[in-house]
């Protein structure tokens, strides 16, 4: 009994210490974001949808909303929480497998700081993905559309994570327990958790290095196929006006349950940004995606799988502090005929032109 009383007193004292720390005067903030766009695919597909491996800005020849959300965030020195509800073509494409109201939850998580001396947190819920340098929020990216690199790896994830940020801010370390590969609700018949890690190192204010991973099975236990995936990227600010981002994803998945053989896919991407003024910037992008066995991008009509180069040129202009106009020319060029036109004939090119307005508050 004495041990129980002692433990209770320790916990009570710890709680009082946390509560006594100075808290923000207004820990609750409300924010929002909306991005409308028009994109024209010169193949002009009959269903007015971009190919199935495009999950952001995927509507053709119509004015559409890619992503719009309203977000409430609560932050103190020891507790944090976020809730964001969203709609748009991005949500329709990426959350198609989620049931009911989960289709409209962009973010929902809560966290607790578990150390007085260190910036160490445990968070649980629905988060933006820890994989890749591109997010669903267009204004935070250098290009209007997302790369094949981003569109075909998770945008979001659900689970729990522990994270640490060093006092200097140079290091960020995180370990994750996840429900699956871009899953809120686990696949029926799946009892295996997935895991991930993230390490971000900033040796200087100009350079950011990132290593992230996913390990898990995203199928029912009866057909379990382990997937191993690694994401690397580096962002370097060469000068006030020039910056470069380079990324490389590689993944492998068992060919069948219990197999020692694996199907592999990979994708490199390179972006160069030139910003002559604070309001205007140009970004050039080159990318390549190889998925010979259709693990991520199914290409059943294309012998040899998905094998595609991409290049684009993007222009951004900040009309106001919270309003950005964007325009982009892009082409995807496959080694084989991959992209259907309006009559159903497959072509090896997919040229597009797009424009967008992004507003945040």
Secondary structure, DSSP 8 states (H G I E B T S, - for coil): -HHHHHHHHHHHHHHHHHHHS---TT-EEEEEEEEEEEEEETT--TTSB--TT--SS-B-SSEEEEEEEEEEEEE-SSEEEEEEEEESHHHHHHTTTS-GGGGGEEEEEEEEE--SSSEEEEEEEEEE-SSSS--S-GGGSSSSS--HHHHTS-SEEEEEEEEEE-TTSSEEEEEEEESSTT-SS--TT----EEEEEEEEEEETTEEEEEEEEEEE-S-GGG--EEEEEEEEEEEE-SSSEEEEEEEEEEEEESSTT-S-EEEEEEEEEEEEE-SSSSEEEEEEEEEEEETT-SSS--TTSTT-EEEEEEEEEEEEEEETTEEEEEEEEEEEESS--EE-TTS-EESEEEEEEEEEEEE-
